């Protein structure tokens, strides 16, 4: 990584590794989520002394290891196990340094290293000091800790926290001690902690698993320095696949790339009925342990590497059943429903930037599966030829949007824009594979454009929505209704000018941090609400990218620079308040993948399209 971000602030982003569920973050309780004890409950204070906050009993400051919770948004995310260096029988002060390849804890007596080996293994090693892993347990937690053969220690934390599980600690050097006493008043242990103690050479090393290791830990291990070098090489290779940005944004790009890199989760290894059928990027590691399908194609737009971009566009397609795809999916469950069809805008970006670099096999696979999914949309969301509608309020991606007060099924400008580009992308893919259907797809795209133009309100200078059954027209102040700007010069010049004029209105859509998701003049406006006034990263990509393609370069540059400057200050987030103070984020939650992808895509647009200003 560049010198500007060689060190990671673990209050803002967790330390992790691609395709691993393990992570470590710093709990500073910035959001003041207090969990006070019940009256009369005795609270232990001694583990670890240097982290204790008398105003906040459960959320103590310090470093915690955790695992990504699978299957949907978790309650307030917290670490599983507090990591504290020890010497002379007790915890001692430390400082830490985190890079993409390792986490180092330094004390006056020695140092500890934390490294992620494989996707299922974390390594902890030290010299001169030991480490205590401490867990404070809630009432009736049904938790256990026990010794297993060959010195392995098991923590069973399934019932404690979202994302809790069973963990095994195998000593490779030194020894492990375990302290966990049953308390009848709590009907379980009050705390558990293991201590990793050095051997006669002053060294210890432990392998930690989030699953049952083969033969209780008898596995071939890489040297820990090899693990570090491998992680460095993997991240460097990942960086090289991303689009280029100007030097000003390079540090933010690397942090954004790191957020994407650690959020890649590997396809299910379960041999019986696996759920996650391909590697996918989760929405984030701290809160929402699942992949959002509509975001996967948007991630691809941050890549210059054609192969990686094609994989991201197509990574949800193996889950298709009769043309339908899950909107969210994790290693534990899929959620089948419709979602915004972002495949077309991403595929066209790939074909434009990749040129002839997309392999024939990749083009054939994408074409066949995308055509099937496009057909599902036409068959399930159309009440008349060349008319499309969202059937329910949970299909357009931003449930808080002011669309929600309108009657469904609903014809919307954004859905037409997505599907126009979808059919156009299929036309280009058809030409690549040579199946002779290019003109059919191009004609379908043209007919949908004609239908979209029937939603144009010339007097109001905007696109409107239309009830699919009643035919009644509804004005909308949602940014979603302005997504046809992504069509660029496919739209008539007067319509493009009108859209750009409204988007550039500082009181309506153009905020100090990018485009508001709801007009500031709307009665539904809420500056901090996702989809109803906040600056949503997933919407900035098609809107600002569309303005660049439409030739509205001055407005596009202004919006992109405002967003990137805000991300530089507040983090490459999925959602920024468009005015006023930014909501305090939970620990390690200031940079996430979709914010990172938007940052890289738009910085690249500035790099390639904004040079003439």
N, C-alpha and C positions, 0 to 999 in steps of 0.2 A: 504494500500500500504506500501511497505518497506520505511524505513527512507530516502533512497537515492532519491526517487521521490515523497515524500509526498506532495511537492509543484509543481504545474504545471507552466511552463513559457508560458503564453498565447500569446507570439509572435511566439511560435514554434508549439503549438497545442491548439485548442480551448477547452474551458470548455463546456461540454455537458453531455448528458445522453442517454443511449441506447434507440433507437426507438423514439427519440425526434428530431424534426427539429430545435428546438431552440439551440443556442450556443452563447457564449461570447468570444471575442478574443481581443488582444491588437494590435491596429494599430500603428506601429512604422515607416511605410513607408520605410522599409529596402530596397525595390527594387527601390525606388526613382521614383515611378510612379506619376509624377507631373501633376496636372490639374490646370493650371493657368486661372485666369478670363479673359474674353474678354476685350479689351481696353475700358475704360470708365465705366466698371461695378463697382459699389460700393460694397465692401466686408465688411461685418460686422465682428468685431473683438472680441466682448465681450463674446461670448458663445462657449466654456468655455475658460476663459482667460489663465489658466495654460497649455492648450494643444496647443495653437496657434503656428504655425511655419510659419514665414513670407515668407519662400521659397516654401511653399507647402500649398496652401489655402484649398483645399478640403479634403486632407488626413491629418487630425489633429491627433496628438498623443493622445492616450487614450483608454479606454475600450468601446467596441461597442457590442450591441447584434445584432444578425443576425439570419436568418433562412436559411436552406439548399435550394439552388436553385434547382428546379426539372427539369430534362429533358435534361441534356447535359452540356458541358463545357460553363461556363460563362466567360464574359470578366473579367478583373482584379477585383478580389473579394474585396468588401469593406463592412464595417458594415452598418447597417441601421440606428441605433440610438445610439448616444453618451451618455454614462452613467456618470454623474458627481455628486458627493455629494455636497449638498449646505447647507449653514448656513448664516443667516442674509441677505438673499436675493441674494446671489451669490455663485458661485462654490468655493470650498476650496480644497487645496492639499490633496492627499490621497496616501496610499500604498495598495496593494492588496495581498491576499493569496488565491490561488486556489488549491483545492483538487478534487478528483473524485466526491465528494458528495456535495460540496458547494463552492461558491466564496464569499470572505469577503473583503470589502473595509473599511479600517481603517483611521480615521482622528483624529485630536486633540479634536474634539467635540463629536464624537460618531462613530458608525459603521453601515455599511449596509451589508446585506446578500442577495445573489442571489442563489436561489435553483430551480432546475427543478423538478416539481411535477409529473404530468402525461406527456404523450408524447405531449400533446397540450398546456400545461400550464407552465408558468414560474412564480415564486414567488419572489418578491422583498420586503424586510422588513428592517427597520432600527430603531435605537434609538439614540436620541440626535441630529440627522441631518435629512435632507430630501434628495431627489434625483431629479435631473433635467434630463429628457430625451430630447435631442436636435437633431433636424434633419435640416441640411442645404439643401435647395432644388435647383435643377438646373432650368434654364429658361424653361418656358412652361411645367412644370412637370405634370400639371393636377392633383395635389395632394390636398387632403383635410384632415382636422382634425375637429372633432366636438364632442359635448357632446350628449350622448344618455341617455335614462331613467336610473334611479337608480344611477346616478353619473358616469356611464361608459364613458370613453373617447375613441374615435376611431381615429386611424391613418390609413389612406388609402395611402399606399406607392406602390401600384401596378405598377404605371407608372414610378417609380424613378429608381430602381436598379434591376438587375437580382436577383431573389429571394425575391423581395419586395412583400408585400401582405397587407392584412388588419389585423390590430392588435387592440385588445380591452384591456383596462386597467380598472380593477374593484377595487375600494378601499375597503379594508376589515377593516383597521384601518386608522385614519387620513382622509385627503382629497386630491383631485387632482385639481389643477388649470391648465388651458389651455391658451396658448398664441399663436395665429396664425393669422396674419393680411394679408389681400389681398393687393398686390402691383400692381397697374395698369400697371406700366412699365414692370413688369415681367409676366403679365397676370396670376397671381397666387400668392400664399404666398411665401415669401423669406425664411422663416424658420417656423418651428413649434416646440414648446416644451411644455411638461407637467411637472409640479412640484408635487411631492408626498410629502406632508407636514405632520409633526407629529401632533398627537392629544394632549390633555391637559396633557397626561402622557409622552409626548415626544416620542411617538412611531407611526410608520406607517407600513402598510402592504398592498401590492397590488398583485393581480393576473393578469397576462398578458396572453392573448390567441392569437394564430395565426389563429383562426377561430371564427365564431360567437358563443358565449357561449349560452347554453340553458337559456331562460328566462333572458337574459342580466345579467348573472353572478350569478344567484341563484343556486349555485351548492354546494354540500357537499365538504368541504376541509379537508384534513388531517392537523394536526398540523405540523408546519414547521420543528420541530425537528424530527418528524416521517418521513417526506420526506427525511431528511438527512440520517437517519438510514436506510431507505429503499434503497437509492442509494448506500450506503456503502455495504449493504448486497448483492445487485445485482452484484456489481463489484467484490466483493470477490468471489461469486459463479462462475462468469465468469472466473476469474483467475484460479480457481481450476480445470476447465475443460481443460486447456491448457497443453501442454507437458512440462516436466521438463527441466530445464537448470542448468548449473553450477552456483555457487554463483556469479562468476564474472559478469555474464550477467543478473542477476536477476532484477536490476534496469531498464535496457533497455527493458527487457521482459515486465515489468509492464507498461512502457510507450507505448510499442508496443501494448500490450493488450488493453490499454485504447483507442488508436486510432481505433482499431477494434470495441471495445464495443460501442463507441459513433457513429460509422458509420453504425451500424445496423439500418435499417429503417423498420417500420412496414408495413405489407400489407395494401393495400388500404381499407379505411373504407367506401368509397363511395358505396352505395347499388346498384346503377345503373351503369353497365359497368365498374367495377373496373379494374385498369390496373395492379398494383403490386399485384400478387395473393399469395405471401408468403413473409415472412420476408427475406430481403436480405442485404448484406453488400455493401454499396455504395463505389465507388472508392475513394472518399474523400468527406468531408463536405464543403471544402472551394472553390473548383473549379468545380468539375464534379459531379453534383447532380444526379447520376444515377449509377446503378450496371452494371459492366461488367460481362457478363456471364462466360467467360473463367476463370475469377479470382475466382469465387465462389468455385469450387472444390479445387483450390490451397489453399484457406483459410482453408479448412478442414484439411489440412496436418499439421497445427499448433496445432491440438487438440488431447488430449489423450482420451477424452470422446467420445465414439462411437456414441451415439445418436446425439450429436451436429455435429460431423463430417458428419454423414449420412444426416442430415438436410441440411448442406451446399452443399453437392454434389448434392442433389436433389431439392434445393429450386427454381431452374429455370424451372424444369420439368413441373409444372402445367401450364406453359405458352405455352406448345407445341401445334402446329397446324399442323396436318398431318406429324408429325415427325420433323418439323422444330422448332427451338427455336429462340427467339430474342437475338441478340448479346449484346444489351444494353437495359435496361429497367428502368423506374422510375415510380413515382406515376402519371406522366402526359402522358407518351408515351412509346411504345415498338419500337425497331428498328430490324426488322427481316432480318437477313443475316447470313451467315455461320461464324463460329469463331473456333479457335483451339480447338479440342475435348479433353479437359484435364480430362474428367471424368474417363478414365481408370487408369491413373497414380494415381489419388487421391483415387479411389475405391480400388485399390490394396494395397495402403498404409494403408487404413482403415482396410482392411481384415487382413493384416499382423499384425497391432498393436492392433486391437480390439480383435482378437481371436474369442472366442465364444460369445462376448458381443453384437454383432449386432443381434437385435431381428429378429424373423422370418418375422414379418409384414414389418419391415423396409427393409429387404432383398428382399421380394416379390415386394414391391413398386418400389424400385430402379431397380430391374431386368427388370420388365415389361416396365418401361418408358425408361430406357437406351437402351434396345434392340430396341425399336421403333426409337429412335434417331440414333442409329448406322445404322439401316436399311435405314434411310433417307440419311445418308452420302453415303452408298454404292449405293443407287439408283440415287443420284443426282450429284455425283462427281466421277463417274467411266465411262471411255470410253471403257474399256475392263475388262474382268474378273480378279479380284485380282490386278487391277491397280487403283490407286486413285490420284486425283489431286485437287489442289485449282483452282477454276474456274476464280476468279478475284483477283485483287491486294489488296482488302480490307478484305480478309478472313483469313490471317495468323497472325493477331494480332499486327504486327509492320509495319505499312505502310511505314515508312522511310527506312526499311531494303533494302539492295542492291538487294534482290529478285525483287524489283519493276521494275528493268530494263530488266528483263527476260520476254519472251513471255508466256502468259497464254492462256489456262489452263496448269498448271505446276505440274509435279510430284516432290515432295520435300521430303528429308529425314525426316524432322520433322513430316510431316503429317503421313507418314508410321509408325514412332515410336509411335505416339499417338494412331493410330488405332490398332497397334499390341497389345498394352497394353489394349486398350478398349475391344477387342475381348477376351483377356485373363481374364480380370475382369468379363466379362459376363459368361465365362466358370466357374469361381469360384462361382459366384452368382447362376448360374444354378445348381451347385452341392448342394448349400445350400437349394434351394427351391425344389430340387428333380424333375425337369421336364424332365430329361433324355436327355438334349441337350448339356451336358457338352462337349462331344467329338466333336460335330459339331463346337462349338465355338473355342475350342482348335485348331481344324484343320484350321479354318479360320485365326486364329492368325498365325499359322505356314506358311500358304501360303503367307500372307502379309510379313512375315519376309523374305521368299524366294525372293519376288519381291524387297524388300528393298535392299537385297544383290546384285541385278543386278545394283544398282546405285553405288556400290563401285568401286572406281578407285584405283586399287592396286598400280599402278605406282606412282600416286599422293598422296596416303595415305589419301584419304578423300572420303566422299560421295559427289556425284554430283546431280544436278537437271536434269530433262528431260522434254522436251516439250511433252505434252500429245498427240499432233497431229503429230508433225514433227518427234518425236523420237530423236531429237538432244540433246546432253548432254552439260550441262553448269556447269563450276566450280563456286563455291560460297565461298566467304570469310565471310559469315554471320554465327554468332553463331547458328542460326536456323539449318544450315546444319550439326551441330555437336550434335543436340539434340538426335540422336540415342544412345548416351552414356547413356541415361536414361534406355536403355534396359539391361544395366549391362551385366551379364554373359550369357545372351541369344545370345549375339554376339560372334563370334569366337575370341579367345585370340589375334591373330595377329591384328585384326581390333581394338579391345579395346586398345591395346598398341599404335597403330598408332594414334587413336583419343586422348588418354591421352597425347601423346607426343606433338601433335599440341596444345592442350589446355594448356599445361604447358609452352609453349614458351612465355617468358616475353615480347618479341617484337610483338607477335601476339595476343594471347587472354588473358593471365594471367596478369592483371594490378595490381597496388598496392591496389585496392579496390575490387577485384573480377574479374569475367570474362567479358571482353569487348563483346558487342553485335555484333561487326564487328572487324575483324582482324586489328591490328594496322599497318599491312603491306599493307592493301587494299587501293586502290585509292578512295574508297567511305568512308573511315574512318573519323568520326567526334566524338571527345572524349565526347562531351556533348549532342549528338543527340540520342534520344530514338530509339533503334533498329538499330543504325548505328555506334555504338562505345561506347555509355554510358554503364554503368553497370546497367542492368535492373533486378529488384528484381524478377520479374515473371519468368525470364529465369535462374536465379541462382538456383532456387529450383530443377528443373528436372536435370540440369547439375551436380551440386555438389552432389545432392542426388544420381544420377546415378553413379558418380565416387565412392562414398562410397559403393554402391551395387556391383560395379565391382571389388572391392578390391584395387582400386587405392587410398588407404587411405591417403598416405602422401600428394598427390596433393589435395585431397578433403579437408583435414584439413587446408592446407595452404590457399586455396581459401576461405574457410569458415571463418577462423580467420581474414583474410584481410578484408572481407566484414563486419564482425561484428565490427571490430575495426573502420572502416570507419563510420558505422552507429552510433557507440558510440560517434564519434566526430561530425558528420554532421546531424545525425538524421536517423531514419529508414525510408528511402525514397523509393519511387517506382523507382527512377532513380538517379544515381550518375554519375557525369563526371568521366571518367576513368583516367584522368590525368589533370594536371593544376588546376586552381582555380575552386571551385564549384560555379555554378551560384547562385546568391542571390535568395532566395525563397520569395514568397509573404508571408505576415503575416500569422502565424498559419498554415504553410504548410510544416513543416520540418519532420513531422512524419505522415505517412498515412497507411491505412490497409494492402495493399499488401506488402509494405516494412516491416511492423510489422509481418505479417505472415511468410515472408521469414526469418526474424530474429529469430523467435521462432523455426521454423522448423529446421534451420541449427544449432542453438545453441543446440537443442535437439540431432541432429545428432552427434555433437561434444561430447555431454554428453554420448551417448550410443555407438558410433562407433569409436571415436577417442581416447579412453582411452589407447590403447596399444602403442601409439607412445611416 
